[in-house]
Amino acid sequence: MVTLNINGRDMQVEADPSTPILWALRDNLNMTGTKFGCGAALCGACTVHLDGAAIRSCITPISAAGGKKITTIEAMEADKVGKAVQDAWVKLDVPQCGYCQSGQVMSATALLRTNKAPSDADIDGAMAGNICRCGTYQRIRAAIKDAAKTLA
């Protein structure tokens, strides 16, 4: 049994310590907002925050989360920065298929926590590795800038 702090609550997970955070969330805790994309940390669909930093949960074992805080897409609506990002996503109609969007929102939120006024280069750097097969990158960038303006 492993105790993980997820979205501010301690939760018990019965899993091997080498189990990726993604599978503990989805399979053990039925938290399906975090998506499986590639399983190799190349697409970003599985992005969550670990102590505020965007990480790829498909390759990060639950043993790496001991004593740390995991934040998932399920907690973004109750978070000031996460809510601003989600509102901008809706306002600018960012998603098409939507599959990658939880990972995109998590990466954008982590960026805006550390950089209140990101440049295009800052956005590109923070969002690198988050793949959108629908190609909504321009709308993603516009939504990040909109959220930054709202938070300013």
C-alpha positions as CSV (number, residue, x, y, z in Angstrom):
1,M,0.0,0.0,0.0
2,V,1.3,3.4,-1.0
3,T,-0.1,6.8,0.2
4,L,-0.2,9.5,-2.4
5,N,-1.3,13.1,-1.9
6,I,-3.5,13.8,-4.9
7,N,-5.3,17.1,-5.2
8,G,-4.8,17.8,-1.6
9,R,-6.0,14.5,-0.2
10,D,-4.0,11.5,1.0
11,M,-5.1,8.4,-0.9
12,Q,-4.1,4.8,-0.5
13,V,-3.1,3.0,-3.6
14,E,-2.4,-0.8,-3.6
15,A,0.2,-1.0,-6.3
16,D,3.9,-1.8,-6.8
17,P,6.1,1.2,-6.2
18,S,7.3,1.0,-9.8
19,T,3.8,1.6,-11.1
20,P,3.6,4.8,-13.2
21,I,1.5,7.5,-11.6
22,L,-0.8,7.5,-14.6
23,W,-1.9,3.9,-14.0
24,A,-2.4,4.5,-10.2
25,L,-4.6,7.4,-11.1
26,R,-6.6,5.7,-13.8
27,D,-6.7,2.1,-12.8
28,N,-6.5,2.3,-9.0
29,L,-8.3,5.5,-8.3
30,N,-10.6,5.8,-11.3
31,M,-9.4,9.3,-12.1
32,T,-9.6,9.3,-15.9
33,G,-9.0,12.9,-16.7
34,T,-5.3,12.2,-17.1
35,K,-4.9,10.5,-20.5
36,F,-2.7,7.7,-21.8
37,G,-1.1,8.7,-25.1
38,C,2.2,7.2,-25.9
39,G,3.6,5.6,-22.7
40,A,7.0,7.0,-23.4
41,A,6.7,10.7,-22.2
42,L,6.7,11.9,-25.8
43,C,3.2,13.3,-26.3
44,G,2.2,15.1,-23.0
45,A,-1.3,13.7,-22.7
46,C,-0.5,12.3,-19.3
47,T,0.9,15.5,-17.8
48,V,0.2,16.2,-14.1
49,H,1.9,18.4,-11.6
50,L,4.3,17.0,-9.0
51,D,5.0,19.7,-6.4
52,G,3.8,22.2,-9.0
53,A,6.1,21.0,-11.8
54,A,4.6,19.5,-15.0
55,I,5.7,15.9,-15.3
56,R,4.8,13.0,-17.5
57,S,2.9,10.5,-15.4
58,C,3.2,7.6,-17.8
59,I,6.9,7.2,-16.9
60,T,7.1,8.6,-13.4
61,P,6.7,5.8,-10.8
62,I,4.5,6.3,-7.7
63,S,7.7,5.8,-5.6
64,A,8.9,9.2,-6.9
65,A,5.8,10.9,-5.5
66,G,6.3,9.9,-1.9
67,G,5.9,13.0,0.3
68,K,5.1,15.1,-2.7
69,K,1.8,16.6,-4.0
70,I,0.3,15.3,-7.2
71,T,-2.2,17.7,-8.9
72,T,-4.4,16.4,-11.7
73,I,-6.7,18.0,-14.2
74,E,-9.6,17.2,-11.9
75,A,-8.3,20.0,-9.5
76,M,-7.8,22.7,-12.1
77,E,-11.3,24.3,-11.8
78,A,-10.8,25.0,-8.1
79,D,-7.4,26.6,-8.8
80,K,-7.1,30.3,-9.7
81,V,-4.5,29.7,-12.4
82,G,-6.0,26.5,-13.7
83,K,-9.4,28.0,-13.9
84,A,-8.1,31.0,-15.9
85,V,-6.4,28.6,-18.3
86,Q,-9.6,26.5,-18.7
87,D,-11.7,29.5,-19.2
88,A,-9.4,30.8,-21.9
89,W,-9.5,27.3,-23.5
90,V,-13.3,27.5,-23.7
91,K,-13.3,31.2,-24.7
92,L,-11.0,30.7,-27.6
93,D,-12.4,27.3,-28.6
94,V,-9.0,25.5,-28.4
95,P,-9.9,21.8,-28.5
96,Q,-11.0,19.9,-31.5
97,C,-10.9,16.2,-30.5
98,G,-9.9,17.2,-27.0
99,Y,-7.8,14.1,-26.2
100,C,-4.6,16.0,-25.5
101,Q,-6.2,18.9,-23.8
102,S,-5.8,17.8,-20.1
103,G,-2.1,17.6,-20.6
104,Q,-2.0,20.9,-22.5
105,V,-3.9,22.6,-19.7
106,M,-1.6,21.1,-17.1
107,S,1.5,22.3,-18.9
108,A,0.1,25.8,-19.5
109,T,-0.9,26.1,-15.9
110,A,2.6,25.1,-14.7
111,L,4.0,27.7,-17.1
112,L,1.8,30.5,-15.8
113,R,2.6,29.7,-12.2
114,T,6.2,30.5,-12.9
115,N,6.0,33.1,-15.7
116,K,3.1,35.6,-15.5
117,A,3.8,37.1,-18.9
118,P,5.3,34.5,-21.2
119,S,6.7,35.3,-24.6
120,D,6.0,33.1,-27.6
121,A,9.4,31.5,-27.0
122,D,8.5,30.8,-23.4
123,I,5.2,29.3,-24.4
124,D,6.9,27.1,-27.1
125,G,9.5,25.9,-24.6
126,A,7.0,25.1,-21.9
127,M,4.6,23.4,-24.3
128,A,7.3,21.4,-26.2
129,G,6.4,17.8,-25.9
130,N,2.7,18.4,-25.7
131,I,1.5,17.1,-29.0
132,C,-1.9,18.1,-30.5
133,R,-2.7,15.8,-33.4
134,C,-5.5,18.3,-34.4
135,G,-2.9,21.1,-34.7
136,T,-4.5,23.7,-32.5
137,Y,-1.1,25.2,-31.5
138,Q,-2.0,28.7,-32.5
139,R,-5.1,28.7,-30.4
140,I,-3.2,27.1,-27.5
141,R,-0.7,30.0,-27.6
142,A,-3.5,32.5,-27.8
143,A,-5.3,30.9,-24.8
144,I,-2.2,31.0,-22.7
145,K,-1.7,34.7,-23.4
146,D,-5.4,35.3,-22.7
147,A,-5.1,33.5,-19.4
148,A,-2.0,35.5,-18.5
149,K,-3.9,38.7,-19.2
150,T,-6.8,37.6,-17.1
151,L,-4.4,36.8,-14.2
152,A,-2.5,40.0,-14.5
